[in-house]
């Protein structure tokens, strides 16, 4: 299972900002960001506009989500649990029948370590780590995991595709597309 926590900052003006905390791509909580004048050499954590930037690191916002003092009132942890439960259900619901192409079977016979590489590639694919694909493909895969395609490279030599199709996961070489 994949747990990805990301902070996305928004600036409304030179001196006003907000930090949204996302879990697996879903926004959970927003915090007001502290925007101050930045002196030379002072660390800052967002876009600097006319010497103004955030003085609050992402880790503070993540900590605010995970250990919110009013969680018993606002129940942010419940929203995170729902996101993780949905991810677990998605993984369980997929039929993980794995089909390998003839080319993949041949490579497994002649390349040492190739079978272990394939196992890790399929595991990465199942946990939404799409490998070497374009950003628009990542977006498509995240929205449509039942029709996703991942690409993984073995020892900088062989590209392998993993594709969800017809209720199964197919592993194949580019020439077998």
C-alpha positions in Angstrom: 0.0 0.0 0.0 1.2 3.5 -0.7 1.0 6.4 1.7 1.9 9.7 0.2 1.5 12.9 2.1 2.1 16.1 0.2 1.9 19.8 1.1 0.7 22.1 -1.7 1.0 25.8 -1.0 -1.2 28.5 -2.5 -0.5 32.2 -2.5 -3.4 34.7 -2.6 -1.2 37.7 -2.5 2.4 38.7 -1.6 1.6 38.4 2.1 -1.1 35.8 2.3 -0.9 32.1 1.7 -2.3 28.7 2.5 -0.9 25.2 2.8 -3.1 22.2 1.9 -2.2 18.8 3.1 -3.0 15.9 0.8 -3.0 12.1 1.5 -2.7 9.9 -1.6 -3.8 12.8 -3.7 -6.9 13.8 -1.7 -7.0 17.0 0.2 -7.5 16.5 4.0 -6.8 19.8 5.7 -5.8 23.4 5.0 -3.7 25.6 7.2 -3.0 29.3 7.0 0.7 29.9 5.9 2.9 32.3 7.7 4.3 34.7 5.1 7.1 37.0 6.2 9.9 39.2 4.8 12.9 37.0 4.1 16.3 38.4 4.9 19.5 37.3 3.1 20.4 33.7 4.1 17.2 33.1 5.9 15.5 29.8 5.0 12.1 29.9 3.3 9.7 27.3 2.1 7.5 28.7 -0.7 7.8 30.9 -3.7 9.5 34.1 -2.8 7.6 37.2 -4.1 9.2 40.5 -3.5 11.3 39.2 -0.5 8.1 37.6 1.0 7.8 33.8 1.5 6.7 31.2 3.9 8.7 30.6 7.1 7.0 27.3 7.9 8.4 24.0 6.6 6.2 21.3 5.1 6.9 19.1 8.1 5.0 21.4 10.5 1.8 21.1 8.3 2.2 17.3 8.1 2.7 17.2 11.8 -0.5 19.4 12.2 -2.5 16.8 10.2 -1.1 13.8 12.0 -1.2 15.2 15.5 -3.9 17.9 15.3 -4.8 19.1 18.9 -8.5 19.2 18.0 -8.8 15.8 16.2 -11.4 14.7 18.7 -13.6 17.5 17.4 -12.7 17.7 13.7 -11.7 14.0 13.1 -9.0 14.6 10.5 -7.5 11.2 11.4 -10.8 9.6 10.4 -10.6 11.1 6.9 -7.0 9.8 6.6 -8.2 6.3 7.7 -11.0 6.4 5.0 -8.5 7.2 2.3 -6.2 4.4 3.4 -9.2 2.0 3.7 -10.3 2.9 0.2 -6.7 2.2 -1.1 -6.7 -1.2 0.7 -10.1 -2.1 -0.8 -8.9 -1.1 -4.3 -5.9 -3.4 -4.0 -8.1 -6.3 -2.7 -10.7 -5.8 -5.4 -8.3 -6.1 -8.3 -7.8 -9.5 -9.8 -4.1 -10.0 -9.5 -3.8 -12.8 -12.1 -0.5 -12.1 -13.8 0.2 -13.0 -17.4 3.7 -12.9 -18.9 4.4 -12.7 -22.6 6.6 -15.1 -24.5 9.4 -12.4 -24.6 9.3 -12.0 -20.9 9.5 -15.8 -20.4 12.6 -15.9 -22.7 14.3 -13.1 -20.8 13.6 -14.8 -17.5 15.5 -17.9 -18.8 18.6 -16.0 -19.9 19.0 -13.0 -17.6 20.1 -13.4 -14.0 18.1 -11.4 -11.6 15.4 -10.7 -14.2 12.7 -12.6 -12.4 13.3 -10.8 -9.1 13.2 -7.5 -11.0 9.8 -8.5 -12.5 8.4 -9.3 -9.1 9.4 -5.9 -7.8 8.1 -4.2 -10.9 4.7 -5.8 -10.5 4.7 -5.0 -6.8 5.5 -1.3 -7.6 2.7 -1.4 -10.2 0.2 -2.8 -7.7 1.0 0.0 -5.3 0.6 2.8 -7.9 4.3 3.4 -8.5 4.1 3.6 -12.2 7.8 3.7 -13.0 9.2 5.4 -16.1 6.0 6.9 -17.6 5.1 10.5 -18.7 3.3 12.8 -16.2 0.0 12.6 -18.2 0.2 8.8 -18.1 0.6 9.0 -14.3 -2.5 11.1 -14.1 -4.4 8.7 -16.3 -3.2 5.7 -14.2 -4.2 7.3 -10.9 -7.7 8.0 -12.2 -8.0 4.6 -14.0 -6.0 2.0 -12.1 -7.9 -0.9 -13.8 -6.5 0.4 -17.2 -3.1 1.6 -16.0 0.3 1.0 -17.6 3.6 1.1 -15.9 7.1 1.0 -17.4 10.2 -0.3 -15.6 13.8 -0.7 -16.8 16.0 -3.6 -16.0 19.7 -2.7 -15.6 19.4 0.2 -18.0 18.9 -2.3 -20.8 15.4 -3.7 -21.1 12.2 -1.8 -20.8 9.3 -3.9 -19.4 5.6 -2.8 -19.4 3.1 -3.8 -16.9 -0.5 -3.2 -17.9 -3.9 -3.8 -16.1 -6.3 -5.2 -18.7 -9.3 -7.5 -18.7 -9.1 -8.1 -15.0 -5.5 -9.2 -15.1 -2.0 -7.8 -15.0 0.0 -8.4 -18.2 3.8 -8.1 -18.3 5.4 -7.7 -21.7 8.3 -6.2 -23.7 7.8 -3.0 -25.9 7.9 -5.0 -29.1 5.0 -7.1 -27.8 2.7 -4.1 -27.3 
